[in-house]
Amino acid sequence: MRKRWWIAGGVPGLVLLAGVAYFQRPRPGGASHSQSPATAASGYVDPALCATCHPKIAQTYKFTGMARSFYRPSAENTIGLPHQSQPYYHKASDSYFSIFERQGRFYQRRYQIGFDGKETNIIEKEIDFVMGSGNHVRAYLNRTSRNTLVELPLAWYSENGGYWAMNAGYDRPDHPGFRRTITYQCMFCHNGVPEIPSTGGDPVVEPVFTGRMPEGIDCQRCHGPGAKHVTVAQTAGTTREEIRGAIVDPARLSPEREMEVCLQCHLETTSYRLPNAIVRYERGPFSYRPGEPLGDFVFHFDSVPANEKFEIAGQGYRLRRSACFRMSAGRLRCTTCHNPHDIPRGETAAQHYNQVCRQCHGAALNQLVAAGRHTQSTECVACHMPKRRTDDAVHVVMTDHYIQRRRPAGDLLAPLVERRETNENSYRGQVVPYYPQPFPTGAESDLYLAMAQVSQNSNLKQGIAQLMT
């Protein structure tokens, strides 16, 4: 939830405005760069319609993490509540937190103990939404009177059967409290496409969610808007191919376009200051459509040297550096291991992922075992893609998608202290293009690259010089 996509401040105003003015200028023929978010969101339908024709897929998909990514709280999905009688104590801010139910509604409460031994500095906010499937973490959101969303400080983590701790970025005395705004970029990767005001494409406008709020990533995030598909399917005399042609089937895309359907949310190079990506200025925050080149929507950037930290949203970034991926010539993709419509469970999951590895490495593995150069263990993933604690969200343990020849040394699950990023310890160096590869050439791309140098103060000297040329 910490993606930084939009062009930010931090450089002399005239230089930055000169860059922004370039992006706002009319296209040849008088067309504007700007795109109404309302127009960008057109063509979406109620995802429940998908289940009428695809009931089996809908039944299995609802158990996936994507389907359970965003929802309203209830007694069934809000588990392990820290009650007021046993609140969670946050030592750094000397504050107590609890979650409780009142007349069927859920609330998060914060208080401190005053000099008189009584509760003071009390804040209570209703939990209107839960963000996160619970596979790793659940964050709790409050909807304000302005229709903005605010992340509440206390979160639930799934490790070791589940426990309560502060959200990432909150484990310090001066944490943001009940003020951290959920941006359009947070929502882009954690939910379906919401209804937002026509000004939603402006990066300096407050993120407001005015209308329909989806509950979970639905079919259309991977298959594109479904209105045309539904209309064609309901029209008498249409052929099977016409119906299929009215919706995006990622399996029928090129390997690059197929993988980009996943990379739209799983290609974060870093959650720390860089920036990791900049959405193209003419694009609305929810305007990406599966099947189009991801580079037409967003440019991704990296540090020098490349980021070595293991971070929560970098599955695609880590996979792409693996020799298995680089040598596969497009054959190894996210869907090689993952069925987006279903998830393997229990022992079946381990067997499934290990068998995928053996499809390419089975014969070589047998030879290595026979020669005594490899153990007889069939647990490929446990050694070569082990679970690790993420560096940026220190209460989360996830599978590392960087396929390495040898398991990294040390205790990969050892507790980590949250790193507080400041102006003094944040990255200061060159920002380089990461995706798409090759990076486009030309004046417009050069300007995006220059903006990436300065937008979070990573490389001001070079970036300002580039902006002034």
N, C-alpha and C positions, 0 to 999 in steps of 0.2 A: 504494500500500500504506500510505498515511498517512491514510486517512479517519478522522475523529474523530466517531463517531456517538453514543457513549454519554455520558450526563450525568456530568461529571467534577467534581473537587473545586475548591477555590480560593475558597470563600466560607464564612462562618461556619457551623459544622456544624448548628446548630439550624435555621437558615433553610433550608438545603439538605435536611435530613431532613424538614422539614415538607412540602416539595414532593414528595419521594419517597413520603412516607406517603400523600399524596393519591392518587398513581397506584396504590398498593398496596391501597387500600380496596376492599371488595367492590362489585360491580355490583349494581344493583337486582335483587332476587330471589335474592341470595346468591352469584352467580357471581363468580369471581375474575378479576382482570385478567390474571394470569399464564397463560402458555401453555407447555406442555411442548414443548421442541424435538423430542423423539421423536415427539410427535403432529404437530407442524408438518411434519416430514419424511416423514410417512406417505404412501403412494401412489406413491412413486418406484420405478422398475424399472431393471433393468440397461439402459443406453442401447443396448447391442448389439442388443436386441430390435427397436429402431426400424429398424435396417438390413435386417431380414428382409422388411419390407413396403415400405421406401423405399430400395432399394439405390442408385439414381442420386443422390439427395440426399445420402445418407451418404457416397458416394464423393467428391463435390465438397466437401462440408462439411469433411471431415477436413483439407483444405488451408488452411482459414481460420485467422485468428489466434485466434478464440475456441476452436476445436477443439484448438489447440495451446497453450493457455494454461497447462497444468499437466501435468507428466509426470515419469517417473523418468529419471535420467541414463543415457546409454549412449554408446558410441563414435560412434554415428551422429548423436546430437543434441547432444553436448557437443563443440563444435568449437573449434579455435584455442586449445587449452589453453596457458596460460603455464606452461611446465615449470619444474621446480626449477632447471634449468641456466640458464634465462632468466626469472627471476621478475619480477613487477610490483612496482616500488618506489613506495611512497606516502611522499612527502617530508614531508607534514605530521605524520605519526605516526612517521616514520623506521622504517617497517616494510616487509618484503618479503612478497609473497603469491604463491602458486602453486597450481595445481590439477593433480592427478596421479591416475593409475589404479593400483590395486593389486589384483591377482587379480580383475579384473572389477568392482571397486567404485571409486567416485570420491571424492576428498577435497579439501578446501581447507585450505591450510597457511599459517600466519603465523609469521614469526620476525623478530628483530632481530639486529644484529651487536654483540657485546659489546666491552669494552675489549681483550680478548685476540684480537680478530679472528674469533672463533668464533660460531656461531649460538647465540642465547639467547632466552628468552621465547617458546618454541615452542608453538604451539597447532595441533592438527589435528582437524578435524571432518569426518565423512562427509557427502557430498552425497546426501541421500535423495530430494529432489525438485528440479525446476527449475520456477520460476514465471516465465512470460513466453514468448511464442511465438518470440521472436527477431526478429520484424519490427522491433522497436525495442530491446528489452533482454531479457536473461535474468538473473534473480536465482537464487541457489542456497540451498537450505534444508536444515537439519539437523533430524531428528526426535529429540527427547531421550528419555531413559528415562521421562519423565512423559507422553509422547505429546503434548508441545507442539512447535511448530515455531519454529525460530530462523533468521533471515535471516543469511547469511554476508556478510562485508564486501565481497568482490570481485564485480563484475558484468561481464557482456559486453554491449557496445553495437554496434549494426549499422551505424552511420554510417561512411562511407568504407570499406566492406568489412569492418568489424568491428574492434573493439579492446577492451582491458580498462581498467577504471577503477573507482573506488569507487562503491558504491550511493549513491543520494541521501541526504543527511544524514550521510555518512561522511567527507567531505573536510575533516577538521579533526583536530587533534592528539588530542582527547579523544573520538573517535567511539565509538559503542556497542559496537564489536568484535563478539564472537560472542554477543551478548545480546539483540539486537532481536527481540521476539516477533512472530510472525505472528498477528494477531488474527482473530476471526471476520469482522470487516469487510473485512480484506484478502482473505480466502478468498471472501467473498460475491461479489466482482467478478472474481476470478481463477480460479474453478473451478466445478465443479458443486456439488451439495449434499452435504456430508460428514455422517458420523454423529458426533454430539457427545453429551456427557452430558446428563442431564435438567436439570442446573443451568446449561446453556449460555445460557439467557436472562437470567441475572443479570449485569449489566454489570461487577460487581466480581470475578467469578470468573475464574480463569486460563483462557484459551482452550485447551481440550484436544480433541484429535481421536482418539477412542477406537476407532472402528471403520473401516468402509469409507471409503477415500479415493478420490474420483473422479479421473480424469486428463483434465482439460479440461472446458470448458463444454459440456454436452451439450444434446440437444434439449429436455429438460424445463425448462431455465432460461427458455426463451421460450414453450414450449407447455404448461407446467404438468405436474404429476405424471401419469405415463402408465399407471398400473395399470388404471384404469377403461377407458381406450381399448383397451388390449390385451385385456382381458376381453371387452368388447363385440365387438371384431373377431373373436375366436375363438368367439363364440357363433353357432350356426347360426340362420339366418333373420333376422338383423339387417340393416337397410337401410344404404345408404351414408350417408344423413343421420344415422342413429343413431350410426354409427361416428364420423363427423366431429363430431357433437355431444358426444362423450365426451372431447374434447381441445380445448384452446384453439388456435384458428387466428388469430394476430395480424392477418392480412389481413381477417378478418371482424369485427374490433373497430372501435369508433369511432376516428376519427383520434387523439383524445387518449389513449385506452387503448392503441392500437397503439404510439404513440410512447413511452409510459411503459415498455413492455417493454424498450426500449433505454435510457431515462433511468434505470432502476433502477441502472445502473452508470456512466452517462456524463453525470451532471448535477452533478458536483462544482463548487461555486462557488469554492472555494479549498482547497488542501491545507495552508495555513497556519492558525494559530490563529484561530478565530472563535466558534463552530463552524460548519462548513458544513451540518451536518445532525444531527438527533436522531431515532433510531428511536423510534417510539411505545412507551411503557413496557410495554404489555401484549403486545407482539409479540416472538417469538423472532427470533434473528439471521438465520435462513434461511426465514422464514415468508411472505415475499412470494410471491404467486401471480399470474402473468400474467393480465390481464383485470380485476383489481381496481384501484380507484383507488390510485395510488402514495401519495397523501396518507393513506390508511388505514394505511400501513406506516411512512412516514418523513416528517418535515417538513424542508424545506431552507431555509437562511437565507443572507443576503448582508450585505455591509458597506455603509457610506454614505461616499462614493459607491460604486457597484458596482465590483467587482474588474476592473481593467484588465489584470492579468497574464495571460500565455498559459501555461496549466498543463496537465499531462499528462492529466488525466481530465475535462476540461471541454468535451468536444466538444458536448454538448447545451446547456450553458450558453452557449457562444459562438454556436452556431447560432441559439438563441432570441433573441439580440439583433440578428440580421441583419434588414434591411428585407425581404429576400426571404421570410424566415420569417414576419415579423409581418404582411405584406400578403397572404400566401397563404391566409388563412382556413382553415388546417388542411390545405391541399393539399400543402405542402412538409413532408415527414417524412423520417426517417432512411432509410426504404426507398425513397424517391424516387430516391436515388443508390445505395444499397447493397442488394445481394441477400444476405441473411444466410446463405444456403446455398452461396454461391459467391463467388469474387472474380475480377474481371477482371485480366488480367496483361499486362505489357509495354506496347506501344503501344496495345493494345486497351483498357487501363485508362484512359489519357488520353483516347482517343477516346470512350469510354463516358461519362466524367464531363463532358466538354465538350459532348457531345450532349444530356445532361440539361439543361444550362444553356440551350442553344439552343431547347429545347422551349417555353420561356417567352419568351426574349429574342431569338430568331432574327430576327424581322421588324424589331424595333427596332434590332438590331445592324446589319442590312443597311443600314438608313436612315442610321445614324451613320457607317458606313464610306463610303457613297456621298457623304455631306456632308463627308467629311474630318475628322470629329470622333472617329473611332476607328480604330485600326490594323486592318489586314486579318488580323491574327493570330487564330487560332481557339483559342488556348490560354487558355481562360477561367479554369480553375482556377489556373494558374501565376501569374496576376496578382491574381485576386480571392480565392483561398483558398491562398495560398502556403505552402510548408513553412517552418517556423520552429523555432528552438531553444526548448524549454520553459524557463520561468523557475524551476520548482521541481525539475526533474530535468535538470540542465544538459548532460548527455551525450546527451539524446534530441532528435531532430528529427522533427516530426510536421506533418501538414496542419492549418492553422488553419481551423476551421469557422465562424469569423466572416466572413461574405461581405461584403467591403468594396468600395466603389465604386473606390477607388484603393489600390494596393499600399502598405503601410506603408513609410515611409522607412527608410533605413539597411540595413546588412548583417544580414539576419534569421538568418543561419547563423553569425554571429560567435561565438567562444567566450565563455562567461559564467562568472563566478566564482560558486560556490555561495553563496547567502545564508544565513547562519546566523541563525536566529530566536532571539531572547532575550526576556526579560521587558521589556527596555527598548525594543526596536524592533518588537515585535509589535503588532497592531492594537488600538487603544483608541478605541472609538467605539460608536455604536448598531448593534445587530444587528437586521436587519429581515427579515420573512418574504419568502421568494422563491418557494417552490413548496409546495403547489398555489396557483394563483391563480384566484379570490380565496381568500385564506387563511381557514380556518374561523373563525367567531366563537363566543364563549362562554367560560366560566370555564376549561375545560380547555385550550383553545387559548391563552388568555392566560397560563396557567401555563407551558406549553411555551415561549412567547416570553420570559417572564421568566427561565426556566432558561437559555435561549440567551444572554441578556445576561451571565450570571454564570459559566457552566460553564467558560469559558476566560479569565475575567477581562477580557473585552472592555469591559463597560459595567456595572461593579459598582454604582455609585451608583443608577442607574435600576433595574437588575435587582433589587437587594435591596429597594428601595422597593416594586416591583411584587409581590415575593414576600410582603411583609409586609401587603399590603392584603387 
